Amino acid sequence: MSKAMKSSNWIACYLERLLLSTAACGVRRIVAMALSTVLLQGTASFVPAYSKDTSMKSSMQVLLPVKELEQKFLKSVSQAKDSGNRDAVLKALLETAEFYVERGNHAGVEAVCKELLALPYDGKSQLAAKSRATAFTLLGKLYRSRMDPTDPHACFEQVDACFEQALKINEQVYGPNHLEVGKALYLLGLSYQWHAKHAPVERLFRRSMKIMKLALKNNPDQVDALRVVSYFYLLTGKEKQSIQTIRRALLASQSPKFPDKLIAVEILDDMAQRCCFASEIESLYKRALLIVKTQAGPKAPQIVRVYNSLGSYYLSPTRVVFSPSSPNFVYGRLKEAESAYLAAKSVGDQVLYPDSYQVGITLDGLAQIADIKGDHGNATRLQEKALSVFQKFYPAESTCLSNHYRTMARRYEASGDLAKSKHFDELAQKLELRARALPYPPRYVLEL
């Protein structure tokens, strides 16, 4: 057994394989995408983007229809504009952006951030500067989530520009060695690394690591710094230190002094993605469910992602059991997967926008379960709804849609509609040809 296969961390295993020059180009591309996705999704919301003591924050826990809640936030923005108070407008816009992020209205996030950035700015107000940095960070994350690193036509410059502006503003507001600057450096470095712009990555990461270590020296329980340092350990192959550090972040996030207890849910998700032990993965997600229910209630928006993750875990190919009596694989935990996805759908239908990405994930999971059970007609209908969500999330020519088109083709083939199956196969092939046009980026090893 190779040294890589002996590692208890599946990401470390793949990373070691990634660095082998003998690995196939296609395999290396897939692994690079997977690792980048884990790293960037794990950091998607640990950068504090909003004020936690907002006047509308309590409204977000009220069990009202999502459209009715949206009207409350939009009314708050309108009233702030009527008052002529610039700070009130900024605060209302950021609260609305937070609502859209939490409820999965991706178009709303983009529109609100652009509206905020279009406001007059003289460079003197700290609140305005911080608000602009937040807007640029949110836009960067949104644009990055829609892109495929294998797509030669993807506009990575747009993503980089957002993170570069956020870093520039944070340096002006906080100075060169502040924690917010360290997090901005880290996000920009990850963005560069994601699409193989390696030259400045090491410089950004080294500077970020220095700031984070200084922050931990002043406060050993600084959750954001612990999370960033944990990822740096992961990037450098220091698996043991990475796990120890992320566990420290989890403990610190549950301290009575820490204001946002739901950060623990993201940390648990990070830990589950790094773990290869089935029993531990399941327990991590169940612990995340308990935290959400305790801190925000059983119908909090955050619980949908946890249920989806749990459902995906139950359907993971690594959990498949082969049945000697059948030529096909039998999913041993199908009932648990279906329960998780149905729970996600029950909550998502009430608290998320219909076009939320997490709604698409739920529908996709339920379609897979229906297909396994032989209900091909229902599987096709569910997959059509899921595809509709993904088509609204990704740009029309994004290669991220190719897998969804392939899945849709299989659903139509199973239900007997060969014409539609051929149509979606052709769409997938067209997008895959775009991906093949991009040479695989040079390998990169971080040494800190």
Secondary structure, 3 states (H helix, E strand, C coil): CCHHHHCCEHHHHHHHHHCCCCCCHHHHHHHHHHHHHHHHHHCCCCCCCCCCCCCCHHHHHCCCCHHHHHHHHHHHHHHHHHHCCHHHHHHHHHHHHHHHHHHCCHHHHHHHHHHHHCCCCCCCCHHHHHHHHHHHHHHHHHHHHCCCCCCCCCCHHHHHHHHHHHHHHHHHHHCCCCHHHHHHHHHHHHHHHHCCCCCCHHHHHHHHHHHHHHHHHHCCCCHHHHHHHHHHHHHCCCHHHHHHHHHHHHHHHCCCCCCCCCHHHHHHHHHHHHECCHHHHHHHHHHHHHHHHHHHCCCCCHHHHHHHHHHHHHHCHHHEEECCCCCCEEECCHHHHHHHHHHHHHHHHHHCCCCCHHHHHHHHHHHHHHHHCCCHHHHHHHHHHHHHHHHHHCCCCCHHHHHHHHHHHHHHHHHCCHHHHHHHHHHHHHHHHHHHCCCCCCCCCCCC
